[in-house]
Amino acid sequence: SKGVGLHAAFWHRSFGHVRSHGCVNLAPLDAKRLFAWTGPHMPAGWIAVLPTRYEPGTIVRIR
């Protein structure tokens, strides 16, 4: 599997209902918490970071 995008959605408040084409929309506060909990961690001043063999990222299982 190539995964699914998880991102903040500030433009609506109907979480728990289908709203996009495969991404999981999160309330901004929930997205901030998830971002702080998962890796790879982004160094200060960077705008993006990709997983590597040494820091592969965090698996988030959605039920």
mmCIF file as gemmi writes it, N, C-alpha and C atoms, coordinates in Angstrom:
data_model
loop_
_atom_site.group_PDB
_atom_site.id
_atom_site.type_symbol
_atom_site.label_atom_id
_atom_site.label_alt_id
_atom_site.label_comp_id
_atom_site.label_asym_id
_atom_site.label_entity_id
_atom_site.label_seq_id
_atom_site.pdbx_PDB_ins_code
_atom_site.Cartn_x
_atom_site.Cartn_y
_atom_site.Cartn_z
_atom_site.occupancy
_atom_site.B_iso_or_equiv
_atom_site.pdbx_formal_charge
_atom_site.auth_seq_id
_atom_site.auth_asym_id
_atom_site.pdbx_PDB_model_num
ATOM 1 N N . SER Axp A 1 ? 0.836 -1.183 0 1 0 ? 1 A 1
ATOM 2 C CA . SER Axp A 1 ? 0 0 0 1 0 ? 1 A 1
ATOM 3 C C . SER Axp A 1 ? 0.876 1.241 0 1 0 ? 1 A 1
ATOM 4 N N . LYS Axp A 2 ? 0.434 2.259 -0.679 1 0 ? 2 A 1
ATOM 5 C CA . LYS Axp A 2 ? 1.182 3.515 -0.725 1 0 ? 2 A 1
ATOM 6 C C . LYS Axp A 2 ? 0.803 4.456 0.399 1 0 ? 2 A 1
ATOM 7 N N . GLY Axp A 3 ? -0.183 4.09 1.201 1 0 ? 3 A 1
ATOM 8 C CA . GLY Axp A 3 ? -0.559 4.919 2.331 1 0 ? 3 A 1
ATOM 9 C C . GLY Axp A 3 ? -1.686 5.884 2.008 1 0 ? 3 A 1
ATOM 10 N N . VAL Axp A 4 ? -2.037 6.642 3.01 1 0 ? 4 A 1
ATOM 11 C CA . VAL Axp A 4 ? -3.125 7.605 2.935 1 0 ? 4 A 1
ATOM 12 C C . VAL Axp A 4 ? -2.642 8.896 3.557 1 0 ? 4 A 1
ATOM 13 N N . GLY Axp A 5 ? -3.091 10.01 3.014 1 0 ? 5 A 1
ATOM 14 C CA . GLY Axp A 5 ? -2.71 11.305 3.575 1 0 ? 5 A 1
ATOM 15 C C . GLY Axp A 5 ? -3.531 11.655 4.806 1 0 ? 5 A 1
ATOM 16 N N . LEU Axp A 6 ? -2.877 12.147 5.826 1 0 ? 6 A 1
ATOM 17 C CA . LEU Axp A 6 ? -3.526 12.674 7.025 1 0 ? 6 A 1
ATOM 18 C C . LEU Axp A 6 ? -3.183 14.15 7.076 1 0 ? 6 A 1
ATOM 19 N N . HIS Axp A 7 ? -4.179 15.015 7.132 1 0 ? 7 A 1
ATOM 20 C CA . HIS Axp A 7 ? -3.876 16.446 7.171 1 0 ? 7 A 1
ATOM 21 C C . HIS Axp A 7 ? -4.968 17.222 7.884 1 0 ? 7 A 1
ATOM 22 N N . ALA Axp A 8 ? -4.599 18.409 8.35 1 0 ? 8 A 1
ATOM 23 C CA . ALA Axp A 8 ? -5.562 19.294 8.994 1 0 ? 8 A 1
ATOM 24 C C . ALA Axp A 8 ? -6.543 19.817 7.953 1 0 ? 8 A 1
ATOM 25 N N . ALA Axp A 9 ? -7.769 20.019 8.38 1 0 ? 9 A 1
ATOM 26 C CA . ALA Axp A 9 ? -8.805 20.597 7.518 1 0 ? 9 A 1
ATOM 27 C C . ALA Axp A 9 ? -9.5 21.688 8.322 1 0 ? 9 A 1
ATOM 28 N N . PHE Axp A 10 ? -9.103 22.923 8.087 1 0 ? 10 A 1
ATOM 29 C CA . PHE Axp A 10 ? -9.678 24.046 8.831 1 0 ? 10 A 1
ATOM 30 C C . PHE Axp A 10 ? -10.952 24.574 8.183 1 0 ? 10 A 1
ATOM 31 N N . TRP Axp A 11 ? -11.277 24.103 6.981 1 0 ? 11 A 1
ATOM 32 C CA . TRP Axp A 11 ? -12.378 24.662 6.196 1 0 ? 11 A 1
ATOM 33 C C . TRP Axp A 11 ? -13.727 23.993 6.452 1 0 ? 11 A 1
ATOM 34 N N . HIS Axp A 12 ? -13.783 22.979 7.311 1 0 ? 12 A 1
ATOM 35 C CA . HIS Axp A 12 ? -15.076 22.377 7.661 1 0 ? 12 A 1
ATOM 36 C C . HIS Axp A 12 ? -15.013 21.821 9.074 1 0 ? 12 A 1
ATOM 37 N N . ARG Axp A 13 ? -16.182 21.456 9.6 1 0 ? 13 A 1
ATOM 38 C CA . ARG Axp A 13 ? -16.258 20.912 10.957 1 0 ? 13 A 1
ATOM 39 C C . ARG Axp A 13 ? -17.05 19.606 10.986 1 0 ? 13 A 1
ATOM 40 N N . SER Axp A 14 ? -17.199 18.961 9.842 1 0 ? 14 A 1
ATOM 41 C CA . SER Axp A 14 ? -17.988 17.722 9.79 1 0 ? 14 A 1
ATOM 42 C C . SER Axp A 14 ? -17.077 16.499 9.754 1 0 ? 14 A 1
ATOM 43 N N . PHE Axp A 15 ? -16.234 16.375 10.778 1 0 ? 15 A 1
ATOM 44 C CA . PHE Axp A 15 ? -15.316 15.246 10.865 1 0 ? 15 A 1
ATOM 45 C C . PHE Axp A 15 ? -16.104 13.976 11.156 1 0 ? 15 A 1
ATOM 46 N N . GLY Axp A 16 ? -15.648 12.857 10.596 1 0 ? 16 A 1
ATOM 47 C CA . GLY Axp A 16 ? -16.345 11.597 10.746 1 0 ? 16 A 1
ATOM 48 C C . GLY Axp A 16 ? -17.25 11.287 9.566 1 0 ? 16 A 1
ATOM 49 N N . HIS Axp A 17 ? -17.309 12.199 8.604 1 0 ? 17 A 1
ATOM 50 C CA . HIS Axp A 17 ? -18.095 12.007 7.387 1 0 ? 17 A 1
ATOM 51 C C . HIS Axp A 17 ? -17.162 12.106 6.189 1 0 ? 17 A 1
ATOM 52 N N . VAL Axp A 18 ? -17.489 11.411 5.111 1 0 ? 18 A 1
ATOM 53 C CA . VAL Axp A 18 ? -16.66 11.449 3.902 1 0 ? 18 A 1
ATOM 54 C C . VAL Axp A 18 ? -16.622 12.873 3.36 1 0 ? 18 A 1
ATOM 55 N N . ARG Axp A 19 ? -15.409 13.402 3.166 1 0 ? 19 A 1
ATOM 56 C CA . ARG Axp A 19 ? -15.243 14.771 2.689 1 0 ? 19 A 1
ATOM 57 C C . ARG Axp A 19 ? -14.178 14.903 1.609 1 0 ? 19 A 1
ATOM 58 N N . SER Axp A 20 ? -13.426 13.859 1.32 1 0 ? 20 A 1
ATOM 59 C CA . SER Axp A 20 ? -12.342 13.996 0.351 1 0 ? 20 A 1
ATOM 60 C C . SER Axp A 20 ? -12.201 12.71 -0.45 1 0 ? 20 A 1
ATOM 61 N N . HIS Axp A 21 ? -11.164 12.638 -1.248 1 0 ? 21 A 1
ATOM 62 C CA . HIS Axp A 21 ? -10.941 11.504 -2.148 1 0 ? 21 A 1
ATOM 63 C C . HIS Axp A 21 ? -9.869 10.554 -1.623 1 0 ? 21 A 1
ATOM 64 N N . GLY Axp A 22 ? -9.883 10.255 -0.345 1 0 ? 22 A 1
ATOM 65 C CA . GLY Axp A 22 ? -8.949 9.286 0.193 1 0 ? 22 A 1
ATOM 66 C C . GLY Axp A 22 ? -8.135 9.77 1.367 1 0 ? 22 A 1
ATOM 67 N N . CYS Axp A 23 ? -8.011 11.072 1.532 1 0 ? 23 A 1
ATOM 68 C CA . CYS Axp A 23 ? -7.277 11.597 2.683 1 0 ? 23 A 1
ATOM 69 C C . CYS Axp A 23 ? -8.149 11.511 3.932 1 0 ? 23 A 1
ATOM 70 N N . VAL Axp A 24 ? -7.501 11.546 5.074 1 0 ? 24 A 1
ATOM 71 C CA . VAL Axp A 24 ? -8.214 11.622 6.341 1 0 ? 24 A 1
ATOM 72 C C . VAL Axp A 24 ? -8.074 13.053 6.832 1 0 ? 24 A 1
ATOM 73 N N . ASN Axp A 25 ? -9.2 13.768 6.884 1 0 ? 25 A 1
ATOM 74 C CA . ASN Axp A 25 ? -9.2 15.15 7.375 1 0 ? 25 A 1
ATOM 75 C C . ASN Axp A 25 ? -9.206 15.134 8.898 1 0 ? 25 A 1
ATOM 76 N N . LEU Axp A 26 ? -8.352 15.938 9.495 1 0 ? 26 A 1
ATOM 77 C CA . LEU Axp A 26 ? -8.262 16.038 10.947 1 0 ? 26 A 1
ATOM 78 C C . LEU Axp A 26 ? -8.557 17.464 11.376 1 0 ? 26 A 1
ATOM 79 N N . ALA Axp A 27 ? -9.153 17.603 12.558 1 0 ? 27 A 1
ATOM 80 C CA . ALA Axp A 27 ? -9.296 18.932 13.138 1 0 ? 27 A 1
ATOM 81 C C . ALA Axp A 27 ? -7.886 19.48 13.354 1 0 ? 27 A 1
ATOM 82 N N . PRO Axp A 28 ? -7.678 20.784 13.194 1 0 ? 28 A 1
ATOM 83 C CA . PRO Axp A 28 ? -6.324 21.339 13.321 1 0 ? 28 A 1
ATOM 84 C C . PRO Axp A 28 ? -5.6 20.953 14.613 1 0 ? 28 A 1
ATOM 85 N N . LEU Axp A 29 ? -6.281 20.963 15.747 1 0 ? 29 A 1
ATOM 86 C CA . LEU Axp A 29 ? -5.624 20.593 17.006 1 0 ? 29 A 1
ATOM 87 C C . LEU Axp A 29 ? -5.208 19.126 16.998 1 0 ? 29 A 1
ATOM 88 N N . ASP Axp A 30 ? -6.061 18.248 16.461 1 0 ? 30 A 1
ATOM 89 C CA . ASP Axp A 30 ? -5.718 16.828 16.364 1 0 ? 30 A 1
ATOM 90 C C . ASP Axp A 30 ? -4.548 16.608 15.416 1 0 ? 30 A 1
ATOM 91 N N . ALA Axp A 31 ? -4.513 17.334 14.308 1 0 ? 31 A 1
ATOM 92 C CA . ALA Axp A 31 ? -3.402 17.22 13.356 1 0 ? 31 A 1
ATOM 93 C C . ALA Axp A 31 ? -2.092 17.657 14.009 1 0 ? 31 A 1
ATOM 94 N N . LYS Axp A 32 ? -2.146 18.714 14.797 1 0 ? 32 A 1
ATOM 95 C CA . LYS Axp A 32 ? -0.942 19.2 15.49 1 0 ? 32 A 1
ATOM 96 C C . LYS Axp A 32 ? -0.417 18.146 16.464 1 0 ? 32 A 1
ATOM 97 N N . ARG Axp A 33 ? -1.316 17.514 17.206 1 0 ? 33 A 1
ATOM 98 C CA . ARG Axp A 33 ? -0.913 16.464 18.151 1 0 ? 33 A 1
ATOM 99 C C . ARG Axp A 33 ? -0.313 15.267 17.425 1 0 ? 33 A 1
ATOM 100 N N . LEU Axp A 34 ? -0.956 14.843 16.335 1 0 ? 34 A 1
ATOM 101 C CA . LEU Axp A 34 ? -0.465 13.698 15.57 1 0 ? 34 A 1
ATOM 102 C C . LEU Axp A 34 ? 0.903 14.007 14.961 1 0 ? 34 A 1
ATOM 103 N N . PHE Axp A 35 ? 1.069 15.204 14.415 1 0 ? 35 A 1
ATOM 104 C CA . PHE Axp A 35 ? 2.336 15.612 13.815 1 0 ? 35 A 1
ATOM 105 C C . PHE Axp A 35 ? 3.46 15.579 14.847 1 0 ? 35 A 1
ATOM 106 N N . ALA Axp A 36 ? 3.182 16.034 16.067 1 0 ? 36 A 1
ATOM 107 C CA . ALA Axp A 36 ? 4.2 16.043 17.127 1 0 ? 36 A 1
ATOM 108 C C . ALA Axp A 36 ? 4.555 14.629 17.574 1 0 ? 36 A 1
ATOM 109 N N . TRP Axp A 37 ? 3.624 13.693 17.444 1 0 ? 37 A 1
ATOM 110 C CA . TRP Axp A 37 ? 3.813 12.323 17.92 1 0 ? 37 A 1
ATOM 111 C C . TRP Axp A 37 ? 4.52 11.438 16.906 1 0 ? 37 A 1
ATOM 112 N N . THR Axp A 38 ? 4.377 11.724 15.624 1 0 ? 38 A 1
ATOM 113 C CA . THR Axp A 38 ? 4.91 10.863 14.572 1 0 ? 38 A 1
ATOM 114 C C . THR Axp A 38 ? 6.288 11.303 14.106 1 0 ? 38 A 1
ATOM 115 N N . GLY Axp A 39 ? 6.966 10.432 13.382 1 0 ? 39 A 1
ATOM 116 C CA . GLY Axp A 39 ? 8.264 10.748 12.808 1 0 ? 39 A 1
ATOM 117 C C . GLY Axp A 39 ? 8.255 10.403 11.332 1 0 ? 39 A 1
ATOM 118 N N . PRO Axp A 40 ? 9.253 10.763 10.58 1 0 ? 40 A 1
ATOM 119 C CA . PRO Axp A 40 ? 10.455 11.444 11.055 1 0 ? 40 A 1
ATOM 120 C C . PRO Axp A 40 ? 10.155 12.879 11.462 1 0 ? 40 A 1
ATOM 121 N N . HIS Axp A 41 ? 10.888 13.349 12.456 1 0 ? 41 A 1
ATOM 122 C CA . HIS Axp A 41 ? 10.676 14.704 12.953 1 0 ? 41 A 1
ATOM 123 C C . HIS Axp A 41 ? 11.327 15.711 12.024 1 0 ? 41 A 1
ATOM 124 N N . MET Axp A 42 ? 10.686 16.849 11.882 1 0 ? 42 A 1
ATOM 125 C CA . MET Axp A 42 ? 11.159 17.871 10.96 1 0 ? 42 A 1
ATOM 126 C C . MET Axp A 42 ? 12.025 18.888 11.7 1 0 ? 42 A 1
ATOM 127 N N . PRO Axp A 43 ? 13.252 19.09 11.242 1 0 ? 43 A 1
ATOM 128 C CA . PRO Axp A 43 ? 14.123 20.083 11.868 1 0 ? 43 A 1
ATOM 129 C C . PRO Axp A 43 ? 13.549 21.496 11.733 1 0 ? 43 A 1
ATOM 130 N N . ALA Axp A 44 ? 13.875 22.344 12.679 1 0 ? 44 A 1
ATOM 131 C CA . ALA Axp A 44 ? 13.412 23.732 12.65 1 0 ? 44 A 1
ATOM 132 C C . ALA Axp A 44 ? 13.826 24.403 11.344 1 0 ? 44 A 1
ATOM 133 N N . GLY Axp A 45 ? 12.905 25.133 10.75 1 0 ? 45 A 1
ATOM 134 C CA . GLY Axp A 45 ? 13.184 25.857 9.519 1 0 ? 45 A 1
ATOM 135 C C . GLY Axp A 45 ? 12.921 25.064 8.248 1 0 ? 45 A 1
ATOM 136 N N . TRP Axp A 46 ? 12.722 23.763 8.356 1 0 ? 46 A 1
ATOM 137 C CA . TRP Axp A 46 ? 12.434 22.937 7.177 1 0 ? 46 A 1
ATOM 138 C C . TRP Axp A 46 ? 10.95 23.017 6.861 1 0 ? 46 A 1
ATOM 139 N N . ILE Axp A 47 ? 10.586 22.749 5.598 1 0 ? 47 A 1
ATOM 140 C CA . ILE Axp A 47 ? 9.177 22.739 5.219 1 0 ? 47 A 1
ATOM 141 C C . ILE Axp A 47 ? 8.686 21.336 4.869 1 0 ? 47 A 1
ATOM 142 N N . ALA Axp A 48 ? 9.594 20.385 4.743 1 0 ? 48 A 1
ATOM 143 C CA . ALA Axp A 48 ? 9.217 19.004 4.43 1 0 ? 48 A 1
ATOM 144 C C . ALA Axp A 48 ? 10.344 18.069 4.838 1 0 ? 48 A 1
ATOM 145 N N . VAL Axp A 49 ? 9.977 16.827 5.107 1 0 ? 49 A 1
ATOM 146 C CA . VAL Axp A 49 ? 10.947 15.783 5.399 1 0 ? 49 A 1
ATOM 147 C C . VAL Axp A 49 ? 10.332 14.461 4.942 1 0 ? 49 A 1
ATOM 148 N N . LEU Axp A 50 ? 11.152 13.608 4.37 1 0 ? 50 A 1
ATOM 149 C CA . LEU Axp A 50 ? 10.678 12.319 3.877 1 0 ? 50 A 1
ATOM 150 C C . LEU Axp A 50 ? 11.26 11.193 4.716 1 0 ? 50 A 1
ATOM 151 N N . PRO Axp A 51 ? 10.558 10.07 4.803 1 0 ? 51 A 1
ATOM 152 C CA . PRO Axp A 51 ? 11.103 8.935 5.542 1 0 ? 51 A 1
ATOM 153 C C . PRO Axp A 51 ? 12.339 8.38 4.85 1 0 ? 51 A 1
ATOM 154 N N . THR Axp A 52 ? 13.209 7.767 5.635 1 0 ? 52 A 1
ATOM 155 C CA . THR Axp A 52 ? 14.416 7.138 5.102 1 0 ? 52 A 1
ATOM 156 C C . THR Axp A 52 ? 14.484 5.703 5.614 1 0 ? 52 A 1
ATOM 157 N N . ARG Axp A 53 ? 15.472 4.99 5.153 1 0 ? 53 A 1
ATOM 158 C CA . ARG Axp A 53 ? 15.676 3.626 5.633 1 0 ? 53 A 1
ATOM 159 C C . ARG Axp A 53 ? 15.965 3.618 7.132 1 0 ? 53 A 1
ATOM 160 N N . TYR Axp A 54 ? 16.635 4.644 7.626 1 0 ? 54 A 1
ATOM 161 C CA . TYR Axp A 54 ? 17.02 4.708 9.03 1 0 ? 54 A 1
ATOM 162 C C . TYR Axp A 54 ? 15.934 5.306 9.915 1 0 ? 54 A 1
ATOM 163 N N . GLU Axp A 55 ? 15.064 6.103 9.332 1 0 ? 55 A 1
ATOM 164 C CA . GLU Axp A 55 ? 13.934 6.697 10.054 1 0 ? 55 A 1
ATOM 165 C C . GLU Axp A 55 ? 12.701 6.567 9.157 1 0 ? 55 A 1
ATOM 166 N N . PRO Axp A 56 ? 12.08 5.369 9.166 1 0 ? 56 A 1
ATOM 167 C CA . PRO Axp A 56 ? 11.057 5.044 8.175 1 0 ? 56 A 1
ATOM 168 C C . PRO Axp A 56 ? 9.702 5.718 8.37 1 0 ? 56 A 1
ATOM 169 N N . GLY Axp A 57 ? 9.48 6.357 9.456 1 0 ? 57 A 1
ATOM 170 C CA . GLY Axp A 57 ? 8.175 6.972 9.684 1 0 ? 57 A 1
ATOM 171 C C . GLY Axp A 57 ? 7.371 6.185 10.696 1 0 ? 57 A 1
ATOM 172 N N . THR Axp A 58 ? 6.166 6.64 10.936 1 0 ? 58 A 1
ATOM 173 C CA . THR Axp A 58 ? 5.293 6.059 11.947 1 0 ? 58 A 1
ATOM 174 C C . THR Axp A 58 ? 4.083 5.429 11.273 1 0 ? 58 A 1
ATOM 175 N N . ILE Axp A 59 ? 3.766 4.208 11.647 1 0 ? 59 A 1
ATOM 176 C CA . ILE Axp A 59 ? 2.562 3.559 11.136 1 0 ? 59 A 1
ATOM 177 C C . ILE Axp A 59 ? 1.383 4.013 11.989 1 0 ? 59 A 1
ATOM 178 N N . VAL Axp A 60 ? 0.356 4.52 11.342 1 0 ? 60 A 1
ATOM 179 C CA . VAL Axp A 60 ? -0.871 4.933 12.02 1 0 ? 60 A 1
ATOM 180 C C . VAL Axp A 60 ? -1.985 4.049 11.482 1 0 ? 60 A 1
ATOM 181 N N . ARG Axp A 61 ? -2.545 3.23 12.327 1 0 ? 61 A 1
ATOM 182 C CA . ARG Axp A 61 ? -3.635 2.333 11.9 1 0 ? 61 A 1
ATOM 183 C C . ARG Axp A 61 ? -4.973 2.99 12.201 1 0 ? 61 A 1
ATOM 184 N N . ILE Axp A 62 ? -5.793 3.058 11.179 1 0 ? 62 A 1
ATOM 185 C CA . ILE Axp A 62 ? -7.114 3.668 11.308 1 0 ? 62 A 1
ATOM 186 C C . ILE Axp A 62 ? -8.151 2.563 11.193 1 0 ? 62 A 1
ATOM 187 N N . ARG Axp A 63 ? -9.024 2.488 12.153 1 0 ? 63 A 1
ATOM 188 C CA . ARG Axp A 63 ? -10.059 1.442 12.148 1 0 ? 63 A 1
ATOM 189 C C . ARG Axp A 63 ? -11.397 2.036 11.827 1 0 ? 63 A 1
